[in-house]
């Protein structure tokens, strides 16, 4: 599919991302034979594999269900019951009052942060809804998408994670030395966790290991009396490890009516975050036992000081863009993600300037990011989740998590609980704000009801009426 030269040029109705155009599917142009079990099974298998890619990439359960149903309806299976849970997809297609229904189930065994694959599947779904491909052709295209290697080399993704950590360190107020240390520490974390992942180590222990690695260089450099703020290095590593995509997905599922999947995703977020906290806590306890006590940290990673506006906004933009690059987003999406990160940082600083608390300020910033991301993503032909998650990444409460751990290590349990509760509130506010912003974006760009004059522009064909005798 040839892409427009200018990704931000208005391309009309087909430019809307399918995740944001939740609408009844069009009448099938190439319906299958509902009496043929093989054809029905093939169509369901295609729908299930599309849903597997969407769910594995972090798409919400309700959006995944809707798009599975739309793919099935494009081939004539308009009466389908679809159920999506944390790692399973089931579908039952009714074929009328006489024929028995056909059911299928698929288990999702993996999670993939490949935003290019998600965008290509998004475009494939649009082609299916326009009736451009048969089931066999669509499955071949889908196999090519899922079987293709990542668009960037692994070393580039590692460098992007590291550059994101350096940007976060600058965003938190660190200097060049802090950014370099955060960069190098994140390189070690990423390469170590990739190796552990190939060995099959559970994600909890990978995040625990990452928390330890994020803390040890900061402790060592502080012991050597270098002019460095160790808390910023640790907080940058924590932000890189925090599962922001799962957090957004869990809150989105809870709000949109998928409580079972929401509970499973949120529990996963808490377990992975507990692994990070445990790793950092062990490293700090070992340092304390060796006689090294790290200094206290600033009360907040964002303040309402407008004199810091330009560097913090620039750092937020770079952090979001590097996150999108680390997740293998398309090049066209990098600029959009950077703009979303800059927007989120700008809004939260301005809101905090007027004395609003960090939780409400984070919610306001995330709402603007979700709205702007939903609108900009359509112009760039990029799924909104890519822009939204990248945009809130600079706002994740890494420094707040560290402050809570610091309080626990120094026998201040009430302060520690308060800080960790604040971090939880900020994370939930970010996710809820993204969902609200995307809902507003959908409302502003709600698809119009098809009128006769619009059929040609949407790619649908008018049925050809048979000629009457004598004409």
Protein Blocks (a to p, Z undefined) as FASTA:
>chain_A
ZZdfblmbcebjmlpcfklmcccddddfbdcdfklmklmmmmmmmmmmmmmmmmmnopaf
klmmmmmmmmmmmnopabccddddfkbccddddebjkbccdddddddfbdcddfklmmmm
mmmmmmmmnopacfklmmmmmmmmmmpccfbdfklmmmmmmmmmmmmmmmnopafklmmm
mmmmmmmmmmmmmmmmmnopafklmmmmmmmmmmmmmmmmmmnopacdfklmmmmmmmmm
pcfklmmmmmmmmmnopaklmmmmmmmmmmmmmmmmmmmmmmmmmmmmnopacddddfbf
bdcbfklmmmmmmmmmmmmmmmmmmnopafklmmmmmmmmmmmmmmmmmmmmnopafklm
mmmmmmmmmmmmmmmmmmnopafklmmmmmmmmmpcfklmmmmmmmmmnopaklmmmmmm
mmmmmmmmmmmmmmmmmmmmmmmmgccdddfklmmmnopacddddddehZZ
